């Protein structure tokens, strides 16, 4: 199984780039992993929030393959423990999912079309985080889940 991290927005800021690289490399010991940073539409500044979310959703839906398992990070999603995230990853690996896509939406969230397409909608926290930090937290949590699956010492329960 491949793990893809997709995020709308700009390149990783230097203050999180190193951490993202470290956890991405660690994940690569368990799964093929890739980051895709998706630029907002060029006309984004002239769009309303809803129109921007719709435009972003069209980009995302065109990138997704029908067989991709989509995990959308959204503040209205379900919160998981680290163990539950490990179970989600292991469940999809066991059912031979080709690609597990974790999507971090744009500044205003994701359009309802993306939520309907999602296999899982996950909320990291009731707190609001900058997108850059969400990328780092996501990479660390997926790495943690990998170590839980393998019963390695990184996670202390």
Secondary structure as the mmCIF struct_conf table of DSSP 4:
data_model
#
loop_
_struct_conf.conf_type_id
_struct_conf.id
_struct_conf.beg_label_comp_id
_struct_conf.beg_label_asym_id
_struct_conf.beg_label_seq_id
_struct_conf.end_label_comp_id
_struct_conf.end_label_asym_id
_struct_conf.end_label_seq_id
STRN STRN1 UNK A 2 UNK A 8
BEND BEND1 UNK A 9 UNK A 11
HELX_LH_PP_P HELX_LH_PP_P1 UNK A 12 UNK A 13
HELX_RH_AL_P HELX_RH_AL_P1 UNK A 14 UNK A 27
TURN_TY1_P TURN_TY1_P1 UNK A 28 UNK A 30
BEND BEND2 UNK A 31 UNK A 31
STRN STRN2 UNK A 32 UNK A 38
HELX_LH_PP_P HELX_LH_PP_P2 UNK A 39 UNK A 41
TURN_TY1_P TURN_TY1_P2 UNK A 42 UNK A 43
HELX_RH_3T_P HELX_RH_3T_P1 UNK A 44 UNK A 46
BEND BEND3 UNK A 47 UNK A 47
HELX_RH_AL_P HELX_RH_AL_P2 UNK A 49 UNK A 63
TURN_TY1_P TURN_TY1_P3 UNK A 66 UNK A 67
STRN STRN3 UNK A 69 UNK A 78
HELX_RH_AL_P HELX_RH_AL_P3 UNK A 82 UNK A 94
TURN_TY1_P TURN_TY1_P4 UNK A 95 UNK A 96
BEND BEND4 UNK A 98 UNK A 98
STRN STRN4 UNK A 99 UNK A 104
STRN STRN5 UNK A 106 UNK A 106
TURN_TY1_P TURN_TY1_P5 UNK A 107 UNK A 108
STRN STRN6 UNK A 109 UNK A 109
HELX_RH_AL_P HELX_RH_AL_P4 UNK A 112 UNK A 117
BEND BEND5 UNK A 119 UNK A 119
STRN STRN7 UNK A 120 UNK A 122
BEND BEND6 UNK A 124 UNK A 124
BEND BEND7 UNK A 126 UNK A 127
HELX_RH_AL_P HELX_RH_AL_P5 UNK A 131 UNK A 149
TURN_TY1_P TURN_TY1_P6 UNK A 150 UNK A 151
TURN_TY1_P TURN_TY1_P7 UNK A 153 UNK A 154
#
